[in-house]
Amino acid sequence: MDHYLELLKIILPEFIINHFDLVKHTKKREIMHLYFEELNVTPKEESKRTLIAHGFHKEVTIQDFPLMGNTVYLHVKRRRWLDKTFKQVMQRDWNLVAQGTRMTTEFAASLKEINQY
């Protein structure tokens, strides 16, 4: 199974593969939709707190690199945790979307690089 993960890390942003679980995928004509949910692994920086999974934030849709002639959309649901002691809701601060776009930061950076030539 690990060799599939290594292949996915080449095709998709590595942080998605490391921190999210692919829960669903669809393909209609030349459009692929990949649905991810953040793994139920509490942030290391919050190891001193007692956190329990507390649902998900609203799904974010991000356009990623085209793949084999298909437009690719990543649907990402970030997890929320509840601090049992202080009754505070917390989440990781993911920088998933390039500012001013609806694309992953890697895709936006590559388009910017291509545009400079």
SULURHU-V400907 format. One record per backbone hydrogen bond with DSSP energy under -1.0 kcal/mol. CO is the residue of the C=O (numbers start at 1). NH is the residue of the N-H. If there is no record, write none. Layout:
co	nh
CO	NH
CO	NH
This chain:
co	nh
1	4
1	5
2	6
3	7
4	8
5	9
7	11
8	12
13	16
13	17
14	18
15	19
16	20
19	39
21	37
24	35
26	33
28	31
30	71
31	28
32	73
33	26
34	75
35	23
35	24
36	77
37	21
39	41
43	46
44	47
46	49
50	84
52	82
55	80
60	76
62	74
63	104
67	70
70	67
71	32
72	64
73	34
74	62
75	36
76	60
77	38
78	57
80	54
81	90
82	52
83	87
88	83
90	81
92	94
98	101
102	63
103	98
104	108
105	109
106	110
107	111
108	112
109	113
110	114
111	115
114	117
